[in-house]
Amino acid sequence: MNVFETGLRAHVPSPSLATPLTHIEPSRGWGALRLREIWNRRELLYLFVWRDLKVRYKQTFLGAAWAVLQPVVTMVIFSVIFGRLANIPSEGVPYPIFTFTALLPWYYFSSSLHRVAGSVVAEAHLISKIYFPRLIIPLSGVMAGIVDFCVSFCVLIAMMGWYGLFPTWRVLALPVLLMLVAATALGVGLWLSALNVKYRDIGHVMPFLIQCWFFASPVIYPVTMVPEQWRLLYSLNPLVGVLEGFRWALLGTGSPRFTVMASSAAAVVAILVGGAFYFKRVERTFADLA
């Protein structure tokens, strides 16, 4: 062995110092959700949420006030049309506060669903270049809407004080109810976002779907207006129990019916679990189709 060969071998790194390799393979069939992987990359999730908030209010005149303006204007219009002209009952509370209490979770749901449904297609430039848990994308769409909800919630508290209504211990149920709203938006959004990658008609269907869902939910009317024989079927709408729970927790209206709450909660769990596994099953095709 000559000196030149000896020098070359001296610079060859030993196997123990080699850089570790991570092999990324597409999932097969109904694979595991790998939620721990999402937790390990939670900083990326926070980054997506912060980016969405900055982009949404960048170069806007009113900024975060848009989160308040839309439900307030809608509340005023509904109070005139449905509260005064149509005389829809409001369970013993003023109609403006009755409808505004339901509008807040509804707007959080509808805006989150809209963001989640188009999130995968919107991030196609990232999906096709680097690997990260794809579930982070729809999760960020749901979490970003919580900021708007909190801003609007401050207006609701002010309105309650104006009407002489004050929260009681029942307000402690609000975090659970808000989680149910988020889970519903995420579950439905996971189905739609995965389908939207292959079928772009989903983007055209979204406005019509949200409009129909609005009138199928007790936003402008109480659940008591639905005939008793249809309430169990009606409560399969996940938002029925949630909106009724919001009014009970904040306004002290009638206690939520157990069958309605149980049916709505079961529907939320079924939609979320099914959507998560379906999203995970088809995510290996996102880079090719998006």
C-alpha positions in Angstrom: 0.0 0.0 0.0 1.5 3.4 -1.0 1.3 6.6 0.9 -1.4 8.1 -1.3 -3.8 5.2 -0.7 -3.1 5.4 3.1 -4.0 9.1 3.1 -7.3 8.4 1.3 -8.3 5.8 3.7 -7.6 8.0 6.6 -10.3 10.4 5.5 -13.0 7.8 5.0 -15.6 8.2 7.8 -16.2 5.2 10.0 -19.6 3.5 9.8 -20.4 4.5 13.4 -20.2 8.2 12.4 -22.4 8.0 9.3 -25.5 10.2 9.1 -28.6 8.2 10.1 -31.1 7.6 7.2 -34.9 7.8 7.5 -36.8 5.8 4.9 -40.2 7.3 4.0 -42.6 4.8 2.4 -46.2 5.4 1.4 -48.9 4.0 3.7 -50.6 0.8 2.7 -54.4 0.3 3.1 -56.0 1.6 6.3 -52.7 2.5 8.0 -52.3 4.0 11.5 -52.8 7.7 12.0 -49.4 8.2 13.6 -50.6 11.0 15.9 -47.2 10.9 17.7 -45.5 12.1 14.6 -47.8 15.1 14.5 -47.0 15.9 18.1 -43.3 15.7 17.4 -43.7 18.3 14.6 -46.1 20.6 16.5 -43.8 23.6 15.8 -44.7 23.2 12.1 -48.4 23.2 13.0 -47.9 26.5 15.0 -46.1 27.9 12.0 -48.9 27.0 9.6 -51.5 28.6 12.0 -49.5 31.8 12.3 -49.0 32.1 8.6 -52.7 31.7 7.9 -53.5 34.5 10.4 -51.0 36.8 8.9 -52.1 36.1 5.3 -55.8 36.5 6.2 -55.4 40.0 7.7 -52.5 41.3 5.7 -53.2 44.6 4.0 -56.8 44.8 5.3 -58.4 48.0 6.4 -60.3 46.6 9.4 -58.0 43.7 10.3 -59.4 41.3 12.9 -62.6 43.4 13.1 -63.8 41.4 10.1 -64.3 38.5 12.6 -66.8 40.6 14.4 -68.5 42.5 11.6 -69.9 39.5 9.7 -71.8 37.8 12.6 -73.0 41.2 14.0 -74.4 42.3 10.6 -76.0 38.9 10.1 -77.5 39.0 13.6 -79.1 42.4 12.9 -80.6 41.2 9.6 -81.9 38.0 11.2 -83.4 39.9 14.2 -85.4 42.0 11.9 -86.6 39.3 9.4 -87.0 36.3 11.7 -87.3 37.9 15.1 -89.8 40.7 14.3 -91.4 39.9 11.0 -91.6 36.1 11.2 -92.0 36.0 15.1 -89.8 33.0 15.6 -89.7 32.0 19.3 -86.4 32.5 21.1 -87.0 30.4 24.3 -87.6 33.5 26.6 -84.5 35.4 25.7 -84.2 38.4 23.3 -83.9 37.2 19.8 -80.7 39.1 18.9 -78.7 37.4 21.7 -80.5 34.1 20.9 -79.3 34.0 17.3 -75.9 35.6 18.0 -75.0 32.9 20.5 -75.5 30.3 17.8 -73.9 32.4 15.0 -70.5 32.4 16.7 -70.0 28.6 16.7 -71.6 28.4 13.3 -69.3 30.9 11.7 -66.3 29.1 13.3 -67.5 25.8 11.9 -68.3 27.2 8.4 -65.0 29.1 8.0 -63.0 26.3 9.3 -64.7 23.8 7.0 -64.1 26.0 4.0 -60.4 26.3 4.9 -59.9 22.6 5.6 -61.7 21.5 2.5 -59.3 23.4 0.2 -56.2 23.1 2.3 -54.5 20.2 0.6 -54.9 21.6 -2.9 -53.7 25.0 -1.6 -50.5 23.5 -0.2 -49.7 21.3 -3.3 -46.4 23.2 -3.8 -45.2 21.9 -0.4 -46.7 18.4 -0.6 -44.9 17.7 -3.8 -41.5 18.8 -2.5 -41.0 17.8 1.1 -42.3 15.3 3.6 -44.3 16.2 6.7 -47.4 14.7 8.3 -50.2 15.7 6.0 -52.7 15.9 8.8 -51.0 19.0 9.9 -52.5 21.0 7.0 -56.2 20.5 7.9 -55.4 20.8 11.6 -54.0 24.2 11.1 -57.1 25.3 9.2 -59.2 24.5 12.3 -56.9 26.0 14.8 -56.6 29.3 13.0 -60.3 29.9 13.3 -60.2 29.8 17.1 -58.7 33.3 17.1 -61.6 34.8 15.2 -64.0 33.0 17.6 -62.3 34.4 20.7 -62.6 38.0 19.2 -66.3 37.6 18.5 -66.9 36.0 21.8 -65.8 39.2 23.6 -68.7 41.0 21.7 -71.1 38.3 22.8 -70.1 38.8 26.5 -70.7 42.6 26.0 -74.1 41.9 24.5 -75.0 39.6 27.4 -74.2 42.4 29.8 -76.3 44.8 27.8 -79.3 42.5 28.1 -78.6 41.8 31.8 -77.6 38.2 31.2 -74.5 36.9 33.1 -72.7 33.5 32.7 -73.1 30.9 35.4 -71.2 27.8 36.2 -72.5 26.3 33.0 -70.0 28.3 31.0 -67.5 25.7 32.0 -69.0 23.4 29.4 -68.0 25.8 26.6 -64.5 24.4 26.0 -66.0 20.9 25.4 -68.7 22.3 23.1 -66.1 24.3 21.2 -64.0 21.1 20.8 -67.1 19.4 19.3 -67.5 22.2 16.8 -63.8 21.9 15.8 -64.0 18.1 15.6 -67.0 18.4 13.3 -65.3 20.9 11.0 -62.1 18.8 11.0 -63.9 15.5 10.4 -66.1 16.7 7.5 -63.1 18.8 6.1 -60.9 15.7 6.1 -63.3 13.9 3.8 -63.8 16.9 1.6 -60.1 17.8 1.4 -59.1 14.3 0.4 -61.9 14.2 -2.2 -61.0 17.7 -3.5 -57.6 16.5 -4.6 -59.2 14.1 -7.1 -62.5 15.8 -7.8 -62.2 19.6 -8.0 -66.0 19.8 -8.1 -65.9 19.9 -4.3 -64.9 23.5 -4.4 -68.0 24.3 -6.3 -70.2 22.3 -4.0 -68.9 23.9 -0.8 -71.0 27.1 -0.8 -74.2 25.2 -1.5 -73.3 22.5 1.2 -72.7 25.2 3.8 -75.9 27.1 3.0 -78.0 23.9 3.2 -76.3 22.9 6.5 -77.1 26.4 7.9 -80.8 26.0 7.5 -80.6 22.4 8.7 -79.1 23.6 12.0 -80.9 25.5 14.8 -79.3 28.8 14.3 -82.3 31.0 13.6 -84.9 28.8 15.4 -84.9 26.6 18.5 -84.9 22.8 18.4 -88.3 22.8 20.0 -89.8 23.9 16.6 -88.8 20.5 15.1 -91.6 17.9 15.6 -90.9 15.4 18.4 -91.0 12.4 16.2 -88.3 13.8 14.0 -85.9 15.1 16.6 -83.8 12.0 16.9 -83.2 11.9 13.2 -82.6 15.7 13.2 -80.0 15.4 16.0 -77.8 13.3 13.7 -76.7 16.7 12.5 -73.6 17.1 14.7 -74.3 20.9 15.2 -77.7 20.4 16.6 -76.5 19.3 20.1 -73.6 21.7 20.0 -75.7 24.9 19.3 -78.3 23.9 21.8 -75.5 23.3 24.3 -74.1 26.8 23.6 -77.4 28.4 24.4 -77.8 26.4 27.5 -74.3 27.2 28.8 -74.5 31.0 28.1 -78.2 31.9 28.2 -79.6 29.4 30.6 -82.2 28.1 28.2 -83.7 24.6 28.6 -81.3 21.9 29.6 -79.9 20.0 26.5 -81.8 16.8 25.8 -79.7 13.8 26.5 -80.8 12.0 23.3 -80.0 15.0 21.1 -76.6 15.6 22.7 -75.7 11.9 22.6 -76.8 11.5 19.0 -74.8 14.6 17.9 -71.7 13.6 19.8 -71.8 10.1 18.3 -72.1 11.6 14.8 -69.1 13.8 15.5 -67.0 10.9 16.6 -68.0 8.8 13.6 -67.3 11.6 11.1 -64.0 12.5 12.6 -62.6 8.9 12.9 -63.8 8.0 9.5 -62.5 11.1 7.9 -59.1 10.8 9.6 -58.6 7.2 8.4 -59.8 8.0 4.9 -57.5 11.0 4.7 -54.6 8.8 5.8 -55.5 6.1 3.3 -55.4 8.4 0.2 -52.7 10.8 1.3 -50.0 8.8 -0.7 -51.7 10.1 -3.9 -51.7 13.8 -2.9 -48.3 14.6 -4.5 -49.3 13.1 -7.8 -52.8 14.6 -8.1 -52.6 17.9 -6.2 
